[in-house]
Amino acid sequence: MELRKDFAYALVVPTSMGVRITPANGQPVYASDTFHMQVTSAETNVASISSYLGLPVKVLTTFVKGSPIAQMIKNNLASRHMAYEGKEVPQGGPWGYRHQFNIADSGFGSRGPRVHNDRAGEVGLTLNVKDFDLDRIFGKEGVQVLHLSGLIGALSPSTGNFCLELARAAKKYGTRISFDLNYRASFWENREKELHEIFTEIASVSDILIGNEEDFQLCLGIKGPEAGGKDLAAKIESFKEMIARVKETYPNTSVFATTLREVTDANNHKWGAIMLEGSNWHVVEPRPISVLDRIGGGDGFVGGLLYAILRGWEPEKWIQFAWATGAMATTFLTDYAQPADEEQVWSIWKGNARVKR
């Protein structure tokens, strides 16, 4: 995959920033009185792999003017080595805009995690292409890869158009486009026609498409497999059937990927992945991993995949590194992995958890 050489940023991600509130010690929310609050967003979870490993990353977002949560978010992004820009939106009083809240426990053993999203009045709803100079970002500064998420594309009519214009600008200036479909039924309700048109156009110019069978069917209208059981072989074959149809519709896309997860209990999963690069299939059959907190594992996978592509490695290594960064993310209480270096990631891939002195 050919990437631009003249760039200020390896990766740019548009996102709506918020905070996650998590009870201590793996307890459920309703039974807790002590909570930890941290900064989060799916798209910056992805970008963290590249930023912690030294590649230049930029976040396009929006902030509530004068909000202490906004300041917390800015401080966090800076600590993760990420540049950012975004409009300061007035709160508009106590019932105005705010940053989203994600209220989630980690689960423990036989008790699975539960997540409650509170996005009323989310300032990210106002993300607007008019607030960013796309010619400067993609033309003068330069970007190797733009990563888009269906979560942002479907957030509001404004954010859908925002993502569409970002994709058009990226295409104009030779920036590669990664698109994680991330279907959410509640976002799509009564907006199916509008969002299908937006997602279809973005997918048509994307170089990398990420999603599961539901994502490709419900976002892009691609027919799913005729049949398939729940065993591993059937899952892999059903994904291959799906991608064959997707590739016929989107022949310019060169990479398709998804993760495979089998849950034994909240702290023990089997983790795998499938990737089509060109005409070559790469499969990592699910291997056991220990899970401290599962949220962000899929984002870690996408982040590792993009980092490996940006580094110009052989495709076989893309899925291996992505599998390992996804597994790594589940060992952190933050929703994002914080790799110390590439060696740490490759040790996870190799199953080497010995102490390093």
Helices and strands as residue ranges (DSSP letters): E 9-14, E 18-23, G 24-26, G 29-31, E 35-40, H 42-52, E 57-64, H 68-79, E 82-89, E 100-104, E 115-118, G 123-126, G 129-131, H 134-134, I 135-141, E 143-149, H 150-153, H 157-172, E 176-180, H 185-188, H 192-204, E 208-210, H 213-220, H 232-249, E 255-265, E 268-277, E 280-290, H 297-310, H 315-329, H 342-350
